[in-house]
Amino acid sequence: MANLGLYIGYMAASIGLIIVAVGIYLLVTPYHEIRLIRAGNTAAAYSLGGMVIGFAAAVASASAHSVGMVDMVIWSAVALAGQLLAFLAAAAVLGGFKAGMEQDKQSYGIALGALSIAIGIVNAGALTY
């Protein structure tokens, strides 16, 4: 119980980082994921869900391996940059990406979601050093 305060602090910071990261991600993407998801668009749900899972993996690693809260936040920001670069790369490689997502082409959402999870896992591993 001695570390309960640290647990609460890191948990709150991690949740806050995920919320901020999702907000930034939503600003970067050229379509409106939340509106699409509310309309039943599974491609958007796969895409956003994969980004959240991937980023959370990196934040968990940063939290476990950091020397303090500031260190964890900095490395989480680096991980977010990796997630954003993965999105930009996928959008560049997949022609008609915005239209594909808006038309609920699940292959686009699954590919982006899987890429986001993979980048998050790689980020998590790299953050252990």
Helices and strands as residue ranges (DSSP letters): H 4-28, H 33-38, H 42-65, H 69-93, H 97-102, H 106-126
